[in-house]
């Protein structure tokens, strides 16, 4: 009986030892992580279910930058963190060996860091349990929207292109255009790059009509790596200059008017020769004659052009010079006397006193008008107004008689020169 009892006791102890080893087996825990490129990621790793001491924590990596399994870092109680393959400035040990925590912090993450990381604990006497963790890197897209410069026409073309470049995972590009005139559609294309990123391109397609010009649309870029981006765009429909109209402006210049996009360049030329710079100017696309000279008579052309085409209009100039005609002297409401005549160009007006001179304190001339400041008999006499331009002159005379504080004048018969 004692023999069998001893066997039973040994068996029971052995069973309990086996059962205790199974229940207390150490295990390493951690989790996969996704990080946006440029940000900081945390690789969590710790060992549980063990009272064994930790003599070393080691990490291996298999990444885009290191496609073969390679040692990454080691952590020991005496030496702390040692980076074997990698930039030590980017790696930080945030765990605690006594707590059996081997977590790392990796800053400035790039696509080259994406891959598999293996965390292993060297236990005494329990062995070397390990855990594999995946690091996934998200890359935000670089979004852009370009005008495809559609030209007015009746066939479908690409109006604008929206691009979400170099994103991971691939971004989604969509358009918001409401109930715009015409049947607008979109065309999408995806380009995969060797580094795992994808460029998504979407074009807005329609018939380039005047009704679409200046209409607002929006491109929306959606990505897991960033917030939704909305890019507004005003549709531009381009076209060459249409019919050219030449119009005279209030300042006497001539404008060259046409509808075009982009704004056309305006060039004036003289078909039958050139013009003297002292007589003709062109400013802001407007032609202006500084003198009224018969030598300027001729055919002038205004050409409006942009990158899509050109149109021109012509202006025939016939400058008929007019010397001063009959002169009329008229009294104005302010008591001054004007010297009126028809002439081209505008004549110069000169007042004189035929039978002498006048005192400056009693008579003034301003803007071609004669005005008596006093009513003095010494001012009686004959006054002459001469109107002249480069083509001739005429004059009229005014007789002034100041009697009993009443100023009387007579507009004498006009004399011609």
C-alpha positions in Angstrom: 0.0 0.0 0.0 2.8 2.4 0.8 4.4 1.8 -2.6 1.3 2.6 -4.5 0.7 5.7 -2.3 4.2 7.0 -3.2 3.5 6.5 -6.9 0.2 8.4 -6.7 1.8 11.3 -4.8 4.6 11.6 -7.4 2.1 11.5 -10.2 -0.1 14.1 -8.6 2.9 16.4 -8.0 4.0 16.0 -11.6 0.5 16.7 -12.9 0.3 19.9 -10.8 3.7 21.1 -12.1 2.6 20.5 -15.7 -0.7 22.3 -15.1 1.0 25.3 -13.5 3.4 25.7 -16.5 0.6 25.7 -19.0 -1.5 28.3 -17.1 1.5 30.6 -16.4 3.1 30.5 -19.9 4.2 34.1 -20.9 2.7 35.9 -23.9 3.5 39.1 -25.7 0.7 41.5 -26.5 0.6 44.5 -28.9 -1.5 45.8 -31.7 -1.2 46.9 -35.3 -1.1 50.6 -35.9 -1.8 53.1 -38.7 0.0 56.4 -38.8 -0.2 59.4 -41.1 3.1 60.2 -42.8 5.1 62.8 -40.9 3.5 62.1 -37.6 4.6 60.0 -34.6 3.6 56.4 -34.1 3.6 54.2 -31.0 4.6 50.5 -31.3 3.0 48.9 -28.2 4.5 45.7 -26.9 4.5 44.1 -23.4 4.8 40.6 -22.0 2.2 39.2 -19.6 1.4 36.1 -17.6 5.0 35.7 -16.3 7.1 36.5 -13.2 10.3 35.8 -15.0 12.9 38.5 -15.1 13.6 40.4 -18.4 17.3 40.4 -19.4 16.7 42.0 -22.9 14.0 43.4 -25.1 14.8 43.3 -28.9 13.0 44.6 -32.0 13.4 43.4 -35.6 11.9 45.1 -38.6 11.0 44.1 -42.2 10.0 47.4 -43.9 10.1 49.2 -47.3 13.4 50.8 -46.2 14.8 47.4 -45.0 13.2 44.7 -47.1 15.2 42.0 -45.3 14.6 41.1 -41.7 17.1 43.1 -39.7 17.7 44.0 -36.1 16.2 47.3 -35.2 16.8 48.1 -31.5 17.8 46.4 -28.2 17.0 47.4 -24.7 18.8 46.1 -21.7 18.7 47.0 -18.0 22.3 48.2 -18.0 22.6 49.9 -21.3 19.1 51.0 -22.1 18.1 51.7 -25.7 20.5 50.9 -28.5 19.4 51.6 -32.1 21.1 49.2 -34.5 19.4 50.0 -37.8 17.7 53.4 -38.0 18.0 57.1 -36.9 18.4 57.2 -33.2 17.0 60.7 -33.0 13.6 59.3 -34.2 13.4 56.3 -31.8 12.4 56.6 -28.2 11.9 53.9 -25.6 8.6 54.7 -23.8 8.2 51.4 -21.9 9.8 50.0 -18.7 11.9 46.9 -18.4 10.8 46.3 -14.8 7.1 46.5 -16.0 8.0 44.1 -18.9 6.9 46.9 -21.3 9.0 47.3 -24.5 6.9 49.9 -26.3 8.6 52.3 -28.7 7.8 55.7 -30.1 8.8 56.5 -33.7 8.7 60.1 -34.9 8.7 61.6 -38.4 7.2 58.4 -39.9 7.6 58.0 -43.7 6.6 55.3 -46.1 10.1 53.7 -45.6 9.0 52.8 -42.1 6.0 50.9 -43.2 6.2 47.1 -42.6 6.4 44.4 -40.0 8.0 44.9 -36.5 8.7 42.0 -34.2 9.1 42.5 -30.5 10.8 39.8 -28.4 11.5 39.5 -24.7 14.4 37.4 -23.3 13.1 35.9 -20.1 14.8 34.0 -17.4 14.2 31.1 -17.3 11.1 31.3 -19.5 12.5 31.6 -23.0 12.0 34.3 -25.7 8.4 35.0 -26.5 7.7 37.5 -29.3 4.9 39.4 -31.1 4.6 40.7 -34.6 3.1 44.1 -35.2 2.1 45.8 -38.5 2.8 49.5 -39.1 0.7 51.0 -41.9 1.5 54.4 -43.1 -1.2 56.7 -44.5 -0.1 59.4 -47.0 -2.3 62.5 -47.5 -2.9 63.5 -51.1 -1.6 66.7 -52.7 -4.7 68.2 -54.2 -4.8 70.6 -57.1 -7.3 71.9 -59.6 -6.3 73.2 -63.0 -8.1 75.1 -65.8 -7.9 73.2 -69.1 -8.7 76.4 -71.1 -11.7 75.1 -73.1 -12.4 77.1 -76.2 -15.9 77.9 -77.2 -17.3 75.1 -79.4 -19.9 72.5 -79.9 -18.0 69.3 -78.9 -17.3 67.9 -75.5 -13.9 68.7 -74.0 -12.3 68.6 -70.6 -13.2 71.8 -68.8 -11.0 71.3 -65.7 -9.0 68.6 -64.0 -8.8 67.8 -60.3 -5.9 65.8 -59.0 -5.3 64.0 -55.7 -1.6 63.1 -56.0 0.5 60.5 -54.2 -2.0 59.3 -51.6 -2.2 56.1 -49.6 -4.8 54.6 -49.5 -6.1 56.0 -52.8 -8.2 59.2 -52.4 -11.6 59.7 -53.9 -12.2 62.6 -56.2 -15.8 63.8 -56.9 -17.4 66.9 -58.4 -20.3 69.1 -57.2 -21.9 71.1 -60.0 -25.7 71.1 -59.4 -28.0 71.9 -62.2 -25.6 73.6 -64.6 -26.5 74.0 -68.3 -25.3 71.2 -70.5 -24.8 67.6 -69.7 -21.7 67.6 -67.5 -19.9 64.3 -66.9 -16.7 63.2 -65.2 -13.8 60.9 -66.2 -11.6 59.3 -63.6 -8.1 57.7 -63.8 -5.8 56.2 -61.2 -2.0 56.0 -61.5 -0.2 53.6 -59.1 3.3 54.5 -58.1 6.2 52.1 -57.1 6.1 53.4 -53.5 2.6 52.2 -53.0 0.9 55.6 -53.4 -1.8 56.4 -55.9 -2.6 59.5 -57.9 -6.3 59.9 -58.7 -7.2 62.2 -61.6 -10.8 63.3 -62.4 -11.8 65.6 -65.3 -15.0 67.6 -65.6 -16.3 67.2 -69.2 -18.8 69.2 -71.1 -19.6 71.3 -74.2 -17.8 74.7 -73.8 -20.7 77.1 -74.2 -21.2 80.7 -73.2 -23.8 79.6 -70.7 -21.2 77.6 -68.8 -18.8 80.6 -68.6 -18.3 81.9 -65.0 -20.3 79.0 -63.5 -19.1 77.8 -60.1 -18.3 74.1 -59.5 -16.4 72.3 -56.6 -14.0 69.4 -56.5 -14.1 67.3 -53.3 -11.1 65.2 -52.3 -11.8 62.5 -49.7 -9.0 60.6 -48.0 -8.5 58.5 -44.8 -5.2 60.4 -44.3 -6.8 63.9 -44.0 -10.0 65.9 -43.8 -12.1 66.3 -46.9 -10.8 69.1 -49.1 -13.1 71.2 -51.2 -11.6 73.1 -54.1 -13.9 75.7 -55.7 -13.5 76.5 -59.4 -15.1 79.0 -61.7 -15.5 77.6 -65.2 -13.8 79.8 -67.8 -14.8 79.4 -71.5 -12.2 81.0 -73.8 -12.8 82.5 -77.3 -11.2 84.6 -79.9 -12.2 88.3 -80.5 -15.6 88.6 -82.1 -16.8 91.6 -84.2 -14.7 94.7 -83.6 -16.5 98.1 -83.1 -14.6 101.4 -83.2 -16.3 104.0 -81.0 -15.5 107.6 -80.3 -15.2 108.5 -76.6 -16.1 111.6 -74.7 -12.4 112.7 -74.6 -12.2 112.5 -78.4 -10.3 109.2 -78.5 -11.3 106.1 -80.4 -11.7 102.8 -78.7 -11.5 99.3 -80.2 -14.3 97.3 -78.6 -14.8 93.5 -78.9 -15.7 90.5 -76.8 -12.9 88.0 -76.2 -11.3 85.9 -73.5 -8.7 86.3 -72.4 -8.7 90.1 -72.9 -7.3 90.9 -76.3 -4.2 93.0 -77.1 -5.1 96.1 -79.1 -2.8 97.4 -81.8 -3.5 100.5 -84.0 -1.8 101.0 -87.3 -2.2 103.4 -90.2 -2.8 101.5 -93.4 -1.6 104.1 -95.8 1.5 105.3 -93.9 2.6 106.3 -90.5 1.7 109.1 -88.1 3.8 111.7 -86.4 4.2 111.0 -82.7 3.5 114.6 -81.9 0.0 114.4 -83.5 -1.3 110.9 -82.5 -1.1 108.8 -79.4 -2.3 105.4 -78.4 -3.0 104.7 -74.7 -4.8 101.8 -73.1 -5.8 100.6 -76.6 -7.3 104.0 -77.5 -6.3 106.1 -80.5 -6.3 109.9 -80.0 -5.5 112.8 -82.4 -3.7 115.6 -80.7 -4.1 118.0 -83.6 -6.6 118.5 -86.4 -4.3 118.3 -89.4 -5.2 117.3 -92.9 -2.0 115.3 -93.0 -3.6 112.9 -90.6 -6.3 112.0 -93.1 -6.3 108.3 -94.0 -7.2 104.8 -93.1 -6.5 103.5 -89.6 -6.8 99.9 -88.5 -7.4 98.5 -85.0 -6.5 94.8 -84.5 -7.7 92.9 -81.4 -6.0 89.6 -80.8 -5.5 86.9 -78.2 -4.0 83.4 -78.4 -7.1 82.0 -80.0 -7.5 84.4 -82.9 -7.8 88.0 -84.0 -10.2 90.5 -85.7 -9.8 94.0 -86.9 -11.8 97.1 -87.6 -11.0 100.2 -89.7 -11.5 103.9 -89.2 -11.3 106.4 -92.1 -10.3 109.8 -90.9 -11.0 112.9 -92.9 -10.0 116.0 -91.0 -11.6 119.0 -92.7 -10.0 122.1 -91.2 -12.3 125.0 -90.6 -11.0 128.5 -90.1 -13.0 130.8 -87.9 -16.3 131.9 -89.4 -18.4 134.9 -88.6 -17.7 136.3 -85.2 -20.5 137.2 -82.7 -19.8 139.2 -79.6 -22.4 138.3 -76.9 -23.0 139.7 -73.4 -23.1 136.9 -70.7 -25.1 136.8 -67.5 -22.0 137.8 -65.5 -21.6 141.0 -67.5 -18.6 139.7 -69.5 -18.5 139.7 -73.4 -17.8 136.5 -75.3 -16.2 136.1 -78.7 -18.2 133.3 -80.4 -17.3 131.6 -83.7 -17.2 128.2 -85.4 -13.8 126.9 -86.1 -11.7 123.7 -86.2 -9.4 123.4 -84.4 -10.7 125.6 -81.5 -9.5 129.2 -82.2 -7.4 131.4 -79.9 -9.3 134.6 -78.7 -7.4 137.9 -78.3 -9.0 141.1 -77.2 -7.5 144.6 -77.9 -8.6 148.2 -77.7 -8.4 149.9 -81.1 -8.1 153.5 -79.8 -5.7 152.8 -77.0 -5.2 150.6 -74.0 -7.2 149.9 -70.9 -6.2 150.1 -67.2 -5.7 146.6 -65.7 -7.7 147.6 -62.7 -10.8 148.3 -64.8 -10.8 145.6 -67.5 -10.0 141.8 -67.4 -9.9 139.0 -70.0 -10.4 135.5 -68.8 -11.1 132.3 -70.9 -11.5 134.6 -73.9 -14.1 136.8 -72.3 -13.8 140.6 -71.8 -15.2 142.1 -68.6 -15.4 145.7 -67.3 -14.8 146.0 -63.6 -15.9 149.7 -63.4 -18.2 152.0 -65.3 -15.9 154.8 -66.2 -16.2 157.2 -69.2 -12.4 156.6 -69.7 -13.3 153.1 -70.9 -15.4 154.4 -73.8 -14.1 153.3 -77.1 -13.7 150.6 -79.7 -12.7 147.1 -78.7 -11.8 144.2 -81.0 -12.1 140.5 -80.5 -9.9 138.3 -82.9 -10.5 134.6 -83.3 -7.7 132.7 -85.1 -6.4 129.2 -85.7 -3.7 127.9 -88.1 -6.2 128.1 -91.0 -7.3 131.7 -90.7 -8.8 134.4 -88.5 -11.8 136.7 -88.1 -12.7 139.5 -85.8 -15.6 141.5 -84.5 -15.7 144.9 -82.8 -17.5 146.2 -79.8 -18.2 150.0 -79.3 -18.5 150.9 -75.6 -20.2 154.2 -74.5 -20.5 154.8 -70.7 -23.1 157.5 -70.0 -24.7 158.3 -66.6 -23.7 155.0 -65.1 -25.2 153.1 -68.0 -22.9 151.0 -70.0 -24.0 150.8 -73.6 -22.3 148.8 -76.3 -22.8 148.2 -79.9 -21.8 145.0 -81.7 -20.4 146.5 -84.9 -20.4 144.8 -88.3 -17.8 142.0 -88.3 -14.7 142.4 -90.2 -12.9 139.6 -92.0 -9.2 139.1 -92.3 
